[in-house]
Amino acid sequence: MTKSASEVMHDVIVAAVIDGLGALRTASKGVPNALLRDLGAIHPNTTFQDLPAELQASIQTSVRAAFTRLQSEGYTVLNPKVAGVAPRPQPRPTGGPGRGPGGGGGRPGAPRDPRRPRPDRPPSGKRPPRS
């Protein structure tokens, strides 16, 4: 039975957290105060370089394992910029009434022929005099 991508990612994240906690325990060398200090030093603005070396190694290993696990489950993991995959074309906006070429205007329900030229009008917008 194949797992969904969310189930695989759930398993990967749980494993990464458990491995990270083990790495923090290793970094503290079994000293509870050092473990608490390391945990207290982690906050939302902590960078990767601020983490203990053991935890950095654990995170790198977990990331590699996550990609390997996803690929072994049959999911494709790639960066479209690197792979050269063309992006999907964006849908073109459809013009509504009064929104430029092909956008309507005129009588409601009247058929439009975009190939038919517009009648010539003077630049002032007034109609030419009748003869």
Backbone as JSON, one array per atom type, in Angstrom:
{
  "sequence": "MTKSASEVMHDVIVAAVIDGLGALRTASKGVPNALLRDLGAIHPNTTFQDLPAELQASIQTSVRAAFTRLQSEGYTVLNPKVAGVAPRPQPRPTGGPGRGPGGGGGRPGAPRDPRRPRPDRPPSGKRPPRS",
  "N": [[0.84, -1.17, 0.0], [0.62, 2.16, -0.9], [1.72, 5.21, 0.57], [0.26, 8.4, 1.31], [1.53, 11.63, 0.35], [1.44, 13.41, 2.48], [1.36, 11.68, 4.69], [3.86, 10.46, 4.48], [5.53, 12.7, 4.8], [4.81, 13.4, 7.4], [5.81, 11.2, 8.86], [8.53, 11.58, 8.29], [9.05, 14.08, 9.46], [8.5, 13.6, 12.18], [10.49, 11.7, 12.72], [12.73, 13.33, 12.26], [12.5, 15.25, 14.3], [12.76, 13.66, 16.6], [15.35, 12.66, 16.16], [16.71, 15.09, 16.26], [16.32, 15.89, 18.92], [17.73, 13.86, 20.18], [20.27, 14.5, 19.22], [20.67, 16.98, 20.46], [20.8, 16.12, 23.07], [23.13, 14.6, 22.95], [24.93, 16.66, 22.35], [24.95, 18.05, 24.72], [26.36, 16.4, 26.32], [25.29, 14.76, 28.28], [24.83, 16.36, 30.48], [22.45, 17.85, 32.41], [22.0, 20.64, 32.87], [23.39, 21.84, 30.77], [21.95, 20.86, 28.61], [19.46, 22.1, 29.05], [20.31, 24.76, 28.78], [21.08, 24.77, 26.08], [18.59, 24.21, 24.88], [17.14, 26.44, 25.75], [18.44, 28.41, 24.35], [17.51, 28.26, 21.81], [15.39, 29.88, 19.62], [12.83, 31.66, 17.72], [14.39, 33.29, 15.98], [16.78, 32.02, 15.69], [19.61, 31.01, 13.89], [20.81, 28.56, 11.52], [23.55, 28.2, 11.87], [23.87, 28.93, 14.51], [23.09, 26.78, 16.0], [23.99, 23.83, 17.93], [26.8, 21.82, 16.85], [26.31, 19.06, 16.63], [23.54, 18.97, 16.38], [23.22, 20.37, 13.97], [24.42, 18.55, 12.19], [22.63, 16.44, 12.51], [20.27, 17.56, 11.46], [21.02, 17.95, 8.77], [21.4, 15.28, 8.0], [18.79, 14.33, 8.36], [17.39, 15.78, 6.42], [18.51, 14.8, 4.04], [17.69, 12.14, 4.33], [14.93, 12.49, 4.23], [14.43, 13.29, 1.54], [15.36, 10.99, 0.25], [13.57, 9.11, 1.27], [11.11, 10.07, 0.31], [11.54, 9.73, -2.46], [11.88, 6.94, -2.53], [9.34, 6.15, -1.92], [8.07, 6.71, -4.21], [7.59, 9.3, -5.02], [8.3, 12.26, -6.89], [10.97, 14.38, -6.53], [12.06, 17.43, -7.22], [13.68, 20.42, -8.36], [12.1, 22.78, -10.23], [13.42, 24.91, -11.5], [16.05, 24.1, -11.76], [15.76, 21.71, -13.12], [14.79, 22.48, -15.57], [12.14, 22.51, -16.3], [9.36, 23.7, -17.96], [7.36, 26.41, -16.86], [3.84, 26.34, -16.06], [1.54, 27.78, -18.37], [0.11, 30.95, -17.7], [-3.32, 31.68, -17.12], [-5.1, 33.68, -19.43], [-6.52, 36.87, -18.86], [-9.99, 37.33, -19.24], [-11.71, 39.66, -21.12], [-14.07, 41.95, -19.94], [-17.11, 43.91, -20.28], [-16.22, 46.9, -21.85], [-13.46, 46.67, -21.49], [-11.15, 46.87, -23.13], [-9.6, 45.35, -26.1], [-11.73, 42.99, -27.57], [-13.28, 42.98, -25.38], [-15.94, 43.46, -25.17], [-18.57, 45.82, -24.98], [-20.7, 48.01, -26.88], [-24.01, 46.93, -27.97], [-25.78, 44.96, -25.61], [-25.6, 41.49, -25.94], [-25.22, 41.61, -28.66], [-23.63, 40.3, -31.53], [-20.09, 40.22, -31.94], [-17.64, 41.16, -34.25], [-14.39, 40.8, -34.39], [-12.72, 41.32, -36.51], [-13.79, 43.25, -38.09], [-13.41, 46.55, -39.17], [-13.47, 49.58, -37.23], [-15.91, 52.17, -37.53], [-15.03, 55.25, -39.13], [-14.55, 58.15, -37.25], [-14.73, 61.58, -36.42], [-12.03, 63.22, -34.61], [-13.07, 64.76, -32.5], [-15.24, 63.5, -31.52], [-17.73, 64.14, -32.34], [-20.47, 63.69, -34.56], [-20.21, 63.49, -38.13], [-21.51, 66.11, -40.26], [-24.77, 65.78, -41.8], [-25.47, 65.19, -45.22]],
  "CA": [[0.0, 0.0, 0.0], [1.41, 3.38, -0.96], [1.3, 6.24, 1.52], [0.11, 9.73, 0.73], [2.69, 12.5, 0.59], [1.35, 13.99, 3.82], [1.75, 10.64, 5.64], [5.32, 10.3, 4.39], [6.14, 13.88, 5.42], [4.57, 13.29, 8.84], [6.81, 10.26, 9.37], [9.86, 12.19, 8.16], [9.2, 15.17, 10.44], [8.59, 12.99, 13.51], [11.83, 11.13, 12.84], [13.7, 14.43, 12.34], [12.42, 15.86, 15.63], [13.34, 12.72, 17.56], [16.79, 12.67, 15.94], [17.22, 16.38, 16.73], [16.38, 15.86, 20.39], [18.88, 13.01, 20.53], [21.49, 15.25, 18.93], [20.83, 17.97, 21.53], [21.24, 15.37, 24.26], [24.54, 14.27, 22.72], [25.71, 17.9, 22.42], [25.08, 18.47, 26.12], [27.24, 15.4, 26.96], [24.6, 14.19, 29.44], [24.72, 17.32, 31.59], [21.12, 18.44, 32.28], [22.03, 22.1, 32.77], [23.84, 22.19, 29.42], [20.82, 20.58, 27.73], [18.5, 23.19, 29.24], [20.88, 25.98, 28.2], [20.98, 24.65, 24.61], [17.18, 24.35, 24.51], [16.76, 27.83, 25.99], [19.08, 29.28, 23.36], [16.8, 28.13, 20.52], [14.23, 30.76, 19.53], [12.46, 31.82, 16.3], [15.41, 33.97, 15.17], [18.02, 31.25, 15.71], [20.04, 30.57, 12.57], [21.36, 27.21, 11.48], [24.91, 28.24, 12.39], [23.8, 29.09, 15.96], [22.76, 25.5, 16.63], [25.16, 22.99, 18.21], [27.29, 21.08, 15.68], [25.64, 17.77, 16.57], [22.19, 19.2, 15.86], [23.38, 20.7, 12.55], [24.65, 17.29, 11.47], [21.37, 15.68, 12.55], [19.34, 18.18, 10.52], [21.47, 17.63, 7.41], [21.11, 13.86, 7.76], [17.34, 14.19, 8.25], [16.96, 16.32, 5.13], [18.87, 13.81, 3.02], [16.82, 10.98, 4.51], [13.58, 12.84, 3.78], [14.38, 13.21, 0.08], [15.5, 9.59, -0.11], [12.32, 8.43, 1.62], [10.08, 10.46, -0.66], [11.83, 9.09, -3.73], [11.65, 5.5, -2.42], [7.88, 5.97, -1.9], [7.58, 6.93, -5.56], [7.33, 10.71, -5.3], [9.36, 12.96, -7.58], [11.43, 15.56, -5.81], [12.98, 18.17, -8.07], [13.53, 21.86, -8.43], [11.81, 23.06, -11.63], [14.39, 25.84, -12.08], [17.25, 23.34, -12.09], [15.41, 20.66, -14.06], [14.44, 23.04, -16.86], [10.74, 22.28, -16.59], [8.69, 24.96, -18.3], [6.21, 26.69, -15.99], [2.54, 26.29, -16.7], [1.13, 29.1, -18.84], [-0.89, 31.61, -16.88], [-4.54, 31.95, -17.9], [-5.25, 35.07, -19.86], [-7.77, 37.44, -18.36], [-11.01, 37.57, -20.25], [-12.16, 41.04, -21.02], [-15.49, 42.18, -19.73], [-17.56, 45.1, -21.01], [-15.4, 48.1, -21.77], [-12.11, 46.37, -21.0], [-10.15, 46.74, -24.18], [-9.92, 44.53, -27.26], [-12.47, 41.77, -27.31], [-13.87, 43.07, -24.06], [-17.37, 43.76, -25.16], [-19.01, 47.13, -25.41], [-21.8, 47.9, -27.83], [-25.28, 46.46, -27.44], [-25.71, 43.66, -24.93], [-26.08, 40.36, -26.73], [-24.92, 41.78, -30.08], [-22.39, 39.58, -31.89], [-18.95, 41.08, -32.27], [-16.7, 40.66, -35.24], [-13.16, 41.54, -34.11], [-11.99, 41.65, -37.73], [-14.44, 44.35, -38.76], [-12.84, 47.82, -38.72], [-14.38, 50.53, -36.61], [-16.24, 53.27, -38.45], [-14.25, 56.47, -38.92], [-15.22, 59.25, -36.57], [-13.81, 62.7, -36.22], [-11.39, 63.15, -33.3], [-13.8, 65.46, -31.46], [-16.29, 62.63, -31.03], [-19.01, 64.57, -32.91], [-20.78, 63.04, -35.83], [-20.08, 64.39, -39.28], [-22.82, 66.68, -40.69], [-25.47, 65.04, -42.85], [-25.55, 65.93, -46.47]],
  "C": [[0.89, 1.24, 0.0], [0.83, 4.41, 0.01], [1.13, 7.56, 0.77], [1.34, 10.56, 1.08], [2.63, 13.09, 1.99], [1.71, 12.96, 4.89], [3.26, 10.45, 5.66], [6.01, 11.48, 5.07], [5.94, 13.87, 6.93], [5.6, 12.37, 9.47], [8.21, 10.87, 9.36], [10.06, 13.26, 9.23], [9.3, 14.61, 11.85], [9.98, 12.41, 13.72], [12.89, 12.23, 12.99], [13.69, 15.07, 13.72], [13.06, 14.95, 16.67], [14.86, 12.68, 17.4], [17.41, 13.98, 16.44], [17.32, 16.44, 18.24], [17.53, 14.97, 20.87], [20.19, 13.71, 20.3], [21.73, 16.33, 19.98], [21.32, 17.3, 22.82], [22.72, 15.0, 24.14], [25.41, 15.52, 22.86], [25.92, 18.35, 23.86], [25.95, 17.51, 26.93], [26.62, 14.86, 28.27], [24.44, 15.12, 30.62], [23.36, 18.03, 31.44], [21.12, 19.96, 32.14], [22.46, 22.56, 31.38], [22.71, 21.94, 28.41], [19.78, 21.69, 27.84], [19.01, 24.5, 28.64], [20.76, 25.94, 26.67], [19.52, 24.8, 24.15], [16.71, 25.79, 24.68], [17.34, 28.79, 24.98], [18.38, 29.23, 22.0], [15.53, 28.97, 20.57], [13.92, 30.99, 18.06], [13.51, 32.48, 15.43], [16.74, 33.23, 15.16], [18.36, 30.81, 14.29], [20.62, 29.17, 12.67], [22.75, 27.17, 12.1], [24.94, 28.41, 13.92], [23.54, 27.78, 16.7], [24.04, 24.72, 16.94], [25.52, 22.13, 16.99], [26.59, 19.73, 15.53], [24.23, 17.9, 16.0], [22.24, 19.58, 14.39], [23.56, 19.45, 11.73], [23.38, 16.46, 11.41], [20.36, 16.23, 11.55], [19.73, 17.85, 9.08], [21.17, 16.18, 7.06], [19.61, 13.65, 7.57], [16.82, 14.7, 6.92], [17.29, 15.34, 4.02], [17.96, 12.59, 3.11], [15.4, 11.26, 4.04], [13.46, 12.74, 2.27], [14.49, 11.76, -0.38], [14.2, 8.84, 0.14], [11.21, 8.78, 0.64], [10.3, 9.78, -2.01], [11.56, 7.59, -3.67], [10.15, 5.19, -2.37], [7.26, 6.26, -3.26], [7.26, 8.38, -5.9], [8.55, 11.32, -5.98], [9.69, 14.23, -6.82], [12.44, 16.26, -6.7], [12.68, 19.64, -8.0], [13.26, 22.21, -9.89], [12.79, 24.03, -12.28], [15.64, 25.1, -12.54], [16.94, 22.32, -13.19], [15.04, 21.19, -15.44], [13.0, 22.78, -17.25], [10.08, 23.62, -16.85], [7.52, 25.19, -17.35], [4.91, 26.62, -16.76], [2.16, 27.68, -17.19], [0.03, 29.66, -17.95], [-2.13, 31.85, -17.71], [-4.64, 33.42, -18.23], [-6.55, 35.63, -19.32], [-8.75, 37.67, -19.49], [-11.54, 38.97, -20.05], [-13.66, 41.11, -20.81], [-15.91, 43.41, -20.5], [-16.64, 46.29, -20.76], [-13.98, 47.85, -21.3], [-11.13, 46.1, -22.14], [-10.58, 45.8, -25.29], [-10.63, 43.25, -26.86], [-13.23, 41.81, -26.0], [-15.33, 43.45, -24.06], [-17.63, 45.18, -25.59], [-20.14, 46.95, -26.4], [-23.07, 47.43, -27.15], [-25.09, 45.14, -26.71], [-26.3, 42.58, -25.83], [-25.78, 40.48, -28.21], [-23.64, 41.02, -30.41], [-21.3, 40.57, -32.28], [-18.11, 40.4, -33.33], [-15.41, 41.43, -35.05], [-12.39, 41.93, -35.35], [-12.58, 42.86, -38.43], [-13.85, 45.67, -38.27], [-13.91, 48.72, -38.11], [-14.71, 51.64, -37.61], [-15.4, 54.51, -38.09], [-15.11, 57.53, -38.26], [-14.23, 60.39, -36.43], [-13.23, 62.66, -34.81], [-12.19, 63.82, -32.19], [-14.9, 64.59, -30.87], [-17.65, 63.04, -31.54], [-19.2, 63.85, -34.22], [-20.6, 64.03, -36.98], [-21.46, 64.92, -39.69], [-23.43, 65.84, -41.81], [-25.55, 65.88, -44.11], [-26.92, 65.89, -47.06]]
}
